[in-house]
Amino acid sequence: MVRLAGKKRADGAIGRRDVVRCLAGGTVGLLTACSPNSATPRVGIAIAPRARASGPFGGAVEVHSWFDLPDDPRSRELSGIAWDDATGTLWGVQDESANIVPLVPDHELRKWGFGPVITLKTSFPLDLEGVVVVPDGFIVASEKGPRVLDVDRQGKLRRDIPLPAHYAKARDNKSLESLSISPDGRHLFTTTEEALTCDGAKATATTGTRVRVLRMARDGSDATEHAYMTDPLPHAEGDYGIADLAALSNDEVLVLERGWARGFGNTARIYRVSLSDPSTSCLAAAELSADGPVMPKSLVVDLAKLKATGLPATRQKQAAPILDNFEGVAIGPVLPDGRRSLVLVSDDNGRTDQFARIVVLAVG
């Protein structure tokens, strides 16, 4: 029997204090008791220290922890994420349910529980793929539209943030897949999963897809764009593009490239780029040139190179057990050992062959 620090809410969710008190017990069984009607989650905390990948974001990268969320409506189809340092909460969006889901960790970022879900109140369809936290609400990116929306803490729409007109040329289901905000809260960053129809083709086995990384003020003004090219397809066939962004400053962002190929599984790589080079600016371009300049990128980590202990058997073939369909990345808090954290979440697509997995990377 588990004694909670507070009352359970009517929707079965529990608050941050309850999660932390519950998780402090140190067993998966306690978390399950705190999250009723959920299958037992899996958690891994013993990490192989020799599995490292070097990168420019603070040095070596290794897995700090991984956690497979229980089978629960709140863990399905999670996409973009944002870390809220003020509340110690990881906010995620669900791409099919128009929900913002709070994911609450223990103090070591090793185990996770749920908070009360916020459902967006709009009169039009949404496919949420990105989220950022602002002091009095959230800003979300929807692949349908595409559109960027400012909402309050109850999910009520405050305004549509205007996008450059050429985003109407986004490919179906390959539109806005990301959203991030600069640390000072001044600038939003977003991009499409694949090239706009006016800007080129999808990624192939020989070349990547060209996208525009958009930076703009929170009201949509002062927009700039810079050209970026993804890696080519890792295999002869498959799907490959940008899944999310994480802003390091007003000029630098981390780019999560994500792919999948039948018989090979997922690819997930994080790159670092700078928007400071004017030669890659493309806001005024009606279309991107196939040989035009793109932002140089530096590999921070290829997740296939990382290893962690205790992972369950993959549900489909993967290059490494840690891999899944990672669609969200966020810069997390400083870890207990002083290193910076990067948090990733995978979208299970509501399927039985994928995990809803949170991975915390330690950098430095």
Secondary structure as UniProt FT lines:
FT   TURN            10..11
FT   HELIX           16..23
FT   TURN            24..25
FT   HELIX           28..34
FT   TURN            36..37
FT   STRAND          42..44
FT   TURN            49..50
FT   TURN            56..58
FT   STRAND          61..68
FT   HELIX           73..75
FT   TURN            76..77
FT   STRAND          78..84
FT   TURN            85..88
FT   STRAND          89..94
FT   TURN            95..98
FT   STRAND          99..105
FT   TURN            107..108
FT   STRAND          112..114
FT   STRAND          118..119
FT   STRAND          128..134
FT   TURN            135..136
FT   STRAND          137..142
FT   TURN            143..146
FT   STRAND          147..152
FT   TURN            153..154
FT   STRAND          156..161
FT   HELIX           165..169
FT   TURN            172..173
FT   STRAND          180..181
FT   TURN            183..184
FT   STRAND          187..190
FT   TURN            197..199
FT   STRAND          210..217
FT   TURN            218..219
FT   STRAND          224..229
FT   STRAND          239..247
FT   STRAND          252..261
FT   TURN            262..264
FT   STRAND          265..274
FT   HELIX           278..280
FT   TURN            283..284
FT   TURN            290..291
FT   STRAND          297..302
FT   HELIX           303..305
FT   TURN            321..322
FT   STRAND          326..334
FT   TURN            336..337
FT   STRAND          340..346
FT   TURN            349..350
FT   TURN            352..353
FT   STRAND          357..363
//
